[in-house]
């Protein structure tokens, strides 16, 4: 009985898969030297590049002070966050760094 089902399954698979196997794709194998290849397209990495303007950079000390008033880099990322109170050093208040000898 099992042999009959096996033969039946094979016959159904052969009938079902034979049209798929007989289809021609119309394309040549990529390794074939006579296969048509599209022309390479060049795109520069500098397409759309805009050079830096002649703007004078802001004084770095003022920018550092502004970042400090905002509470550090994370304080700047928080929109509308108030600057920490003066003297508040956060959770690292008890840490001390010993100078290198």
N, CA, C and O atoms as a GROMACS GRO file, in nm:
protein
  404
    1UNK      N    1   0.083  -0.119   0.000
    1UNK     CA    2   0.000   0.000   0.000
    1UNK      C    3   0.088   0.126   0.000
    1UNK      O    4   0.059   0.223  -0.071
    2UNK      N    5   0.194   0.124   0.080
    2UNK     CA    6   0.283   0.240   0.086
    2UNK      C    7   0.355   0.260  -0.046
    2UNK      O    8   0.382   0.373  -0.086
    3UNK      N    9   0.387   0.152  -0.113
    3UNK     CA   10   0.456   0.163  -0.241
    3UNK      C   11   0.366   0.230  -0.344
    3UNK      O   12   0.414   0.305  -0.429
    4UNK      N   13   0.234   0.202  -0.337
    4UNK     CA   14   0.140   0.264  -0.430
    4UNK      C   15   0.136   0.415  -0.407
    4UNK      O   16   0.134   0.493  -0.503
    5UNK      N   17   0.134   0.457  -0.279
    5UNK     CA   18   0.133   0.601  -0.248
    5UNK      C   19   0.262   0.668  -0.292
    5UNK      O   20   0.261   0.781  -0.340
    6UNK      N   21   0.373   0.598  -0.275
    6UNK     CA   22   0.501   0.653  -0.316
    6UNK      C   23   0.503   0.674  -0.467
    6UNK      O   24   0.550   0.777  -0.515
    7UNK      N   25   0.452   0.577  -0.543
    7UNK     CA   26   0.446   0.589  -0.689
    7UNK      C   27   0.350   0.701  -0.728
    7UNK      O   28   0.378   0.778  -0.820
    8UNK      N   29   0.238   0.711  -0.657
    8UNK     CA   30   0.140   0.815  -0.685
    8UNK      C   31   0.200   0.954  -0.659
    8UNK      O   32   0.185   1.045  -0.741
    9UNK      N   33   0.269   0.970  -0.545
    9UNK     CA   34   0.332   1.098  -0.512
    9UNK      C   35   0.438   1.135  -0.616
    9UNK      O   36   0.447   1.251  -0.657
   10UNK      N   37   0.516   1.039  -0.659
   10UNK     CA   38   0.618   1.065  -0.761
   10UNK      C   39   0.555   1.104  -0.893
   10UNK      O   40   0.605   1.193  -0.962
   11UNK      N   41   0.447   1.040  -0.929
   11UNK     CA   42   0.378   1.072  -1.054
   11UNK      C   43   0.319   1.212  -1.048
   11UNK      O   44   0.330   1.288  -1.145
   12UNK      N   45   0.259   1.247  -0.938
   12UNK     CA   46   0.202   1.382  -0.922
   12UNK      C   47   0.313   1.487  -0.927
   12UNK      O   48   0.300   1.590  -0.992
   13UNK      N   49   0.422   1.460  -0.857
   13UNK     CA   50   0.534   1.554  -0.857
   13UNK      C   51   0.591   1.570  -0.998
   13UNK      O   52   0.626   1.681  -1.038
   14UNK      N   53   0.602   1.462  -1.072
   14UNK     CA   54   0.657   1.469  -1.207
   14UNK      C   55   0.565   1.548  -1.299
   14UNK      O   56   0.612   1.628  -1.381
   15UNK      N   57   0.436   1.527  -1.286
   15UNK     CA   58   0.340   1.600  -1.370
   15UNK      C   59   0.340   1.748  -1.332
   15UNK      O   60   0.332   1.835  -1.418
   16UNK      N   61   0.349   1.775  -1.204
   16UNK     CA   62   0.342   1.913  -1.155
   16UNK      C   63   0.471   1.990  -1.184
   16UNK      O   64   0.466   2.109  -1.215
   17UNK      N   65   0.585   1.924  -1.173
   17UNK     CA   66   0.713   1.991  -1.191
   17UNK      C   67   0.762   1.994  -1.335
   17UNK      O   68   0.850   2.074  -1.367
   18UNK      N   69   0.711   1.910  -1.422
   18UNK     CA   70   0.762   1.904  -1.558
   18UNK      C   71   0.742   2.035  -1.634
   18UNK      O   72   0.834   2.073  -1.707
   19UNK      N   73   0.630   2.107  -1.624
   19UNK     CA   74   0.621   2.234  -1.696
   19UNK      C   75   0.721   2.338  -1.642
   19UNK      O   76   0.775   2.418  -1.719
   20UNK      N   77   0.745   2.336  -1.514
   20UNK     CA   78   0.841   2.431  -1.457
   20UNK      C   79   0.982   2.401  -1.506
   20UNK      O   80   1.060   2.493  -1.530
   21UNK      N   81   1.014   2.275  -1.519
   21UNK     CA   82   1.148   2.238  -1.565
   21UNK      C   83   1.164   2.265  -1.714
   21UNK      O   84   1.276   2.288  -1.761
   22UNK      N   85   1.055   2.263  -1.790
   22UNK     CA   86   1.062   2.281  -1.934
   22UNK      C   87   1.067   2.429  -1.973
   22UNK      O   88   1.097   2.460  -2.088
   23UNK      N   89   1.038   2.520  -1.880
   23UNK     CA   90   1.037   2.662  -1.914
   23UNK      C   91   1.177   2.712  -1.944
   23UNK      O   92   1.274   2.675  -1.878
   24UNK      N   93   1.185   2.795  -2.045
   24UNK     CA   94   1.311   2.857  -2.082
   24UNK      C   95   1.309   3.000  -2.029
   24UNK      O   96   1.210   3.072  -2.045
   25UNK      N   97   1.417   3.041  -1.968
   25UNK     CA   98   1.422   3.176  -1.911
   25UNK      C   99   1.455   3.280  -2.017
   25UNK      O  100   1.419   3.396  -2.000
   26UNK      N  101   1.520   3.243  -2.122
   26UNK     CA  102   1.555   3.338  -2.226
   26UNK      C  103   1.681   3.418  -2.192
   26UNK      O  104   1.724   3.502  -2.271
   27UNK      N  105   1.736   3.394  -2.078
   27UNK     CA  106   1.858   3.465  -2.039
   27UNK      C  107   1.975   3.368  -2.041
   27UNK      O  108   1.961   3.249  -2.015
   28UNK      N  109   2.089   3.423  -2.074
   28UNK     CA  110   2.209   3.341  -2.076
   28UNK      C  111   2.267   3.333  -1.936
   28UNK      O  112   2.238   3.415  -1.850
   29UNK      N  113   2.347   3.234  -1.916
   29UNK     CA  114   2.414   3.216  -1.788
   29UNK      C  115   2.513   3.331  -1.766
   29UNK      O  116   2.582   3.370  -1.860
   30UNK      N  117   2.521   3.387  -1.646
   30UNK     CA  118   2.610   3.501  -1.622
   30UNK      C  119   2.757   3.473  -1.651
   30UNK      O  120   2.832   3.565  -1.680
   31UNK      N  121   2.798   3.348  -1.644
   31UNK     CA  122   2.938   3.314  -1.670
   31UNK      C  123   2.967   3.301  -1.820
   31UNK      O  124   3.082   3.286  -1.860
   32UNK      N  125   2.862   3.305  -1.902
   32UNK     CA  126   2.880   3.293  -2.046
   32UNK      C  127   2.942   3.422  -2.100
   32UNK      O  128   2.885   3.529  -2.079
   33UNK      N  129   3.056   3.416  -2.170
   33UNK     CA  130   3.120   3.538  -2.219
   33UNK      C  131   3.037   3.614  -2.322
   33UNK      O  132   3.059   3.734  -2.341
   34UNK      N  133   2.944   3.548  -2.388
   34UNK     CA  134   2.863   3.617  -2.488
   34UNK      C  135   2.735   3.675  -2.429
   34UNK      O  136   2.653   3.729  -2.503
   35UNK      N  137   2.716   3.664  -2.298
   35UNK     CA  138   2.596   3.717  -2.236
   35UNK      C  139   2.599   3.869  -2.239
   35UNK      O  140   2.705   3.930  -2.219
   36UNK      N  141   2.484   3.929  -2.263
   36UNK     CA  142   2.474   4.075  -2.267
   36UNK      C  143   2.489   4.131  -2.127
   36UNK      O  144   2.432   4.080  -2.031
   37UNK      N  145   2.566   4.236  -2.117
   37UNK     CA  146   2.592   4.299  -1.988
   37UNK      C  147   2.557   4.447  -2.000
   37UNK      O  148   2.596   4.511  -2.097
   38UNK      N  149   2.484   4.502  -1.902
   38UNK     CA  150   2.453   4.645  -1.911
   38UNK      C  151   2.580   4.728  -1.893
   38UNK      O  152   2.673   4.689  -1.823
   39UNK      N  153   2.580   4.842  -1.958
   39UNK     CA  154   2.697   4.932  -1.949
   39UNK      C  155   2.711   4.983  -1.806
   39UNK      O  156   2.611   5.014  -1.741
   40UNK      N  157   2.833   4.992  -1.757
   40UNK     CA  158   2.851   5.043  -1.621
   40UNK      C  159   2.815   5.191  -1.614
   40UNK      O  160   2.844   5.268  -1.705
   41UNK      N  161   2.752   5.228  -1.505
   41UNK     CA  162   2.714   5.368  -1.486
   41UNK      C  163   2.804   5.428  -1.379
   41UNK      O  164   2.822   5.371  -1.272
   42UNK      N  165   2.860   5.543  -1.410
   42UNK     CA  166   2.949   5.610  -1.316
   42UNK      C  167   2.871   5.715  -1.239
   42UNK      O  168   2.802   5.799  -1.297
   43UNK      N  169   2.884   5.710  -1.108
   43UNK     CA  170   2.824   5.811  -1.022
   43UNK      C  171   2.931   5.857  -0.924
   43UNK      O  172   2.981   5.778  -0.844
   44UNK      N  173   2.965   5.983  -0.930
   44UNK     CA  174   3.071   6.037  -0.846
   44UNK      C  175   3.024   6.043  -0.701
   44UNK      O  176   2.907   6.071  -0.674
   45UNK      N  177   3.116   6.018  -0.609
   45UNK     CA  178   3.084   6.029  -0.467
   45UNK      C  179   3.068   6.175  -0.427
   45UNK      O  180   3.013   6.203  -0.320
   46UNK      N  181   3.113   6.266  -0.510
   46UNK     CA  182   3.105   6.408  -0.479
   46UNK      C  183   2.984   6.476  -0.543
   46UNK      O  184   2.975   6.598  -0.541
   47UNK      N  185   2.892   6.399  -0.599
   47UNK     CA  186   2.772   6.457  -0.657
   47UNK      C  187   2.692   6.524  -0.545
   47UNK      O  188   2.663   6.461  -0.443
   48UNK      N  189   2.659   6.647  -0.564
   48UNK     CA  190   2.582   6.720  -0.464
   48UNK      C  191   2.666   6.779  -0.352
   48UNK      O  192   2.612   6.834  -0.256
   49UNK      N  193   2.797   6.767  -0.362
   49UNK     CA  194   2.884   6.820  -0.258
   49UNK      C  195   2.880   6.972  -0.258
   49UNK      O  196   2.889   7.035  -0.364
   50UNK      N  197   2.866   7.029  -0.140
   50UNK     CA  198   2.870   7.174  -0.126
   50UNK      C  199   2.986   7.208  -0.034
   50UNK      O  200   2.987   7.165   0.081
   51UNK      N  201   3.082   7.283  -0.082
   51UNK     CA  202   3.198   7.315   0.002
   51UNK      C  203   3.157   7.400   0.122
   51UNK      O  204   3.058   7.473   0.118
   52UNK      N  205   3.236   7.390   0.226
   52UNK     CA  206   3.212   7.467   0.346
   52UNK      C  207   3.224   7.614   0.314
   52UNK      O  208   3.317   7.657   0.246
   53UNK      N  209   3.130   7.691   0.365
   53UNK     CA  210   3.131   7.835   0.340
   53UNK      C  211   3.244   7.902   0.415
   53UNK      O  212   3.320   7.838   0.488
   54UNK      N  213   3.253   8.030   0.397
   54UNK     CA  214   3.359   8.105   0.461
   54UNK      C  215   3.313   8.160   0.596
   54UNK      O  216   3.350   8.271   0.634
   55UNK      N  217   3.231   8.082   0.669
   55UNK     CA  218   3.183   8.125   0.799
   55UNK      C  219   3.295   8.112   0.901
   55UNK      O  220   3.371   8.014   0.901
   56UNK      N  221   3.303   8.210   0.986
   56UNK     CA  222   3.404   8.205   1.090
   56UNK      C  223   3.349   8.120   1.204
   56UNK      O  224   3.237   8.144   1.249
   57UNK      N  225   3.424   8.022   1.253
   57UNK     CA  226   3.373   7.939   1.362
   57UNK      C  227   3.356   8.021   1.490
   57UNK      O  228   3.429   8.117   1.514
   58UNK      N  229   3.261   7.981   1.571
   58UNK     CA  230   3.234   8.050   1.697
   58UNK      C  231   3.348   8.022   1.794
   58UNK      O  232   3.414   7.919   1.784
   59UNK      N  233   3.373   8.112   1.888
   59UNK     CA  234   3.478   8.090   1.987
   59UNK      C  235   3.447   7.965   2.070
   59UNK      O  236   3.337   7.951   2.123
   60UNK      N  237   3.544   7.877   2.082
   60UNK     CA  238   3.519   7.749   2.146
   60UNK      C  239   3.494   7.764   2.296
   60UNK      O  240   3.418   7.685   2.352
   61UNK      N  241   3.554   7.860   2.361
   61UNK     CA  242   3.531   7.877   2.505
   61UNK      C  243   3.385   7.913   2.532
   61UNK      O  244   3.326   7.862   2.627
   62UNK      N  245   3.328   8.001   2.450
   62UNK     CA  246   3.188   8.038   2.469
   62UNK      C  247   3.098   7.916   2.446
   62UNK      O  248   3.001   7.896   2.520
   63UNK      N  249   3.130   7.837   2.346
   63UNK     CA  250   3.050   7.718   2.319
   63UNK      C  251   3.061   7.618   2.434
   63UNK      O  252   2.962   7.557   2.474
   64UNK      N  253   3.181   7.600   2.488
   64UNK     CA  254   3.199   7.510   2.602
   64UNK      C  255   3.121   7.559   2.724
   64UNK      O  256   3.059   7.479   2.794
   65UNK      N  257   3.123   7.690   2.748
   65UNK     CA  258   3.047   7.744   2.861
   65UNK      C  259   2.898   7.723   2.842
   65UNK      O  260   2.826   7.694   2.937
   66UNK      N  261   2.851   7.737   2.719
   66UNK     CA  262   2.709   7.715   2.690
   66UNK      C  263   2.670   7.570   2.715
   66UNK      O  264   2.563   7.542   2.769
   67UNK      N  265   2.756   7.477   2.675
   67UNK     CA  266   2.730   7.336   2.698
   67UNK      C  267   2.729   7.307   2.848
   67UNK      O  268   2.646   7.230   2.895
   68UNK      N  269   2.820   7.370   2.922
   68UNK     CA  270   2.822   7.351   3.067
   68UNK      C  271   2.696   7.403   3.132
   68UNK      O  272   2.644   7.339   3.224
   69UNK      N  273   2.645   7.518   3.088
   69UNK     CA  274   2.521   7.573   3.145
   69UNK      C  275   2.402   7.484   3.113
   69UNK      O  276   2.307   7.478   3.191
   70UNK      N  277   2.405   7.414   3.000
   70UNK     CA  278   2.294   7.328   2.962
   70UNK      C  279   2.297   7.194   3.034
   70UNK      O  280   2.201   7.118   3.026
   71UNK      N  281   2.406   7.164   3.104
   71UNK     CA  282   2.413   7.036   3.174
   71UNK      C  283   2.492   6.933   3.098
   71UNK      O  284   2.470   6.813   3.115
   72UNK      N  285   2.584   6.975   3.016
   72UNK     CA  286   2.665   6.882   2.940
   72UNK      C  287   2.601   6.848   2.807
   72UNK      O  288   2.500   6.908   2.768
   73UNK      N  289   2.660   6.753   2.738
   73UNK     CA  290   2.609   6.716   2.606
   73UNK      C  291   2.469   6.658   2.614
   73UNK      O  292   2.387   6.681   2.525
   74UNK      N  293   2.442   6.583   2.718
   74UNK     CA  294   2.308   6.526   2.732
   74UNK      C  295   2.207   6.636   2.760
   74UNK      O  296   2.093   6.629   2.714
   75UNK      N  297   2.247   6.738   2.834
   75UNK     CA  298   2.158   6.850   2.862
   75UNK      C  299   2.117   6.923   2.736
   75UNK      O  300   2.005   6.972   2.726
   76UNK      N  301   2.207   6.930   2.638
   76UNK     CA  302   2.173   6.995   2.512
   76UNK      C  303   2.073   6.911   2.434
   76UNK      O  304   1.986   6.965   2.365
   77UNK      N  305   2.084   6.781   2.445
   77UNK     CA  306   1.993   6.693   2.371
   77UNK      C  307   1.852   6.698   2.428
   77UNK      O  308   1.755   6.677   2.355
   78UNK      N  309   1.839   6.724   2.555
   78UNK     CA  310   1.706   6.735   2.615
   78UNK      C  311   1.650   6.872   2.579
   78UNK      O  312   1.704   6.975   2.619
   79UNK      N  313   1.545   6.872   2.506
   79UNK     CA  314   1.489   7.001   2.466
   79UNK      C  315   1.412   7.062   2.582
   79UNK      O  316   1.329   6.997   2.646
   80UNK      N  317   1.441   7.188   2.609
   80UNK     CA  318   1.370   7.260   2.715
   80UNK      C  319   1.416   7.224   2.854
   80UNK      O  320   1.352   7.265   2.951
   81UNK      N  321   1.525   7.149   2.869
   81UNK     CA  322   1.571   7.112   3.002
   81UNK      C  323   1.641   7.230   3.066
   81UNK      O  324   1.718   7.301   3.000
   82UNK      N  325   1.615   7.250   3.193
   82UNK     CA  326   1.679   7.361   3.265
   82UNK      C  327   1.822   7.322   3.298
   82UNK      O  328   1.852   7.205   3.321
   83UNK      N  329   1.909   7.419   3.302
   83UNK     CA  330   2.048   7.395   3.337
   83UNK      C  331   2.056   7.357   3.484
   83UNK      O  332   1.976   7.407   3.563
   84UNK      N  333   2.149   7.272   3.524
   84UNK     CA  334   2.161   7.233   3.663
   84UNK      C  335   2.206   7.351   3.748
   84UNK      O  336   2.269   7.445   3.700
   85UNK      N  337   2.172   7.343   3.876
   85UNK     CA  338   2.210   7.449   3.968
   85UNK      C  339   2.361   7.454   3.981
   85UNK      O  340   2.429   7.353   3.965
   86UNK      N  341   2.413   7.572   4.011
   86UNK     CA  342   2.557   7.589   4.025
   86UNK      C  343   2.607   7.503   4.140
   86UNK      O  344   2.543   7.497   4.245
   87UNK      N  345   2.718   7.439   4.122
   87UNK     CA  346   2.776   7.356   4.226
   87UNK      C  347   2.724   7.213   4.225
   87UNK      O  348   2.779   7.128   4.295
   88UNK      N  349   2.621   7.185   4.148
   88UNK     CA  350   2.566   7.049   4.140
   88UNK      C  351   2.650   6.972   4.039
   88UNK      O  352   2.646   7.001   3.920
   89UNK      N  353   2.725   6.874   4.085
   89UNK     CA  354   2.812   6.798   3.996
   89UNK      C  355   2.753   6.663   3.962
   89UNK      O  356   2.820   6.582   3.898
   90UNK      N  357   2.632   6.635   4.003
   90UNK     CA  358   2.568   6.511   3.965
   90UNK      C  359   2.607   6.396   4.058
   90UNK      O  360   2.646   6.419   4.172
   91UNK      N  361   2.596   6.274   4.008
   91UNK     CA  362   2.618   6.156   4.089
   91UNK      C  363   2.765   6.127   4.114
   91UNK      O  364   2.796   6.035   4.189
   92UNK      N  365   2.856   6.202   4.056
   92UNK     CA  366   2.998   6.178   4.072
   92UNK      C  367   3.062   6.276   4.171
   92UNK      O  368   3.182   6.302   4.165
   93UNK      N  369   2.981   6.330   4.261
   93UNK     CA  370   3.030   6.435   4.352
   93UNK      C  371   3.141   6.384   4.443
   93UNK      O  372   3.234   6.459   4.473
   94UNK      N  373   3.134   6.259   4.488
   94UNK     CA  374   3.233   6.209   4.583
   94UNK      C  375   3.359   6.155   4.518
   94UNK      O  376   3.452   6.117   4.588
   95UNK      N  377   3.363   6.151   4.387
   95UNK     CA  378   3.478   6.095   4.318
   95UNK      C  379   3.592   6.197   4.315
   95UNK      O  380   3.569   6.316   4.294
   96UNK      N  381   3.711   6.149   4.334
   96UNK     CA  382   3.827   6.236   4.325
   96UNK      C  383   3.929   6.170   4.234
   96UNK      O  384   3.946   6.048   4.233
   97UNK      N  385   3.994   6.252   4.159
   97UNK     CA  386   4.097   6.203   4.070
   97UNK      C  387   4.232   6.243   4.127
   97UNK      O  388   4.256   6.360   4.155
   98UNK      N  389   4.317   6.144   4.146
   98UNK     CA  390   4.450   6.174   4.197
   98UNK      C  391   4.542   6.208   4.081
   98UNK      O  392   4.537   6.144   3.976
   99UNK      N  393   4.626   6.308   4.099
   99UNK     CA  394   4.715   6.346   3.990
   99UNK      C  395   4.817   6.236   3.961
   99UNK      O  396   4.856   6.160   4.050
  100UNK      N  397   4.859   6.229   3.838
  100UNK     CA  398   4.959   6.131   3.798
  100UNK      C  399   5.094   6.168   3.857
  100UNK      O  400   5.127   6.287   3.865
  101UNK      N  401   5.169   6.071   3.900
  101UNK     CA  402   5.300   6.099   3.961
  101UNK      C  403   5.412   6.071   3.866
  101UNK      O  404   5.529   6.089   3.900
   0.00000   0.00000   0.00000
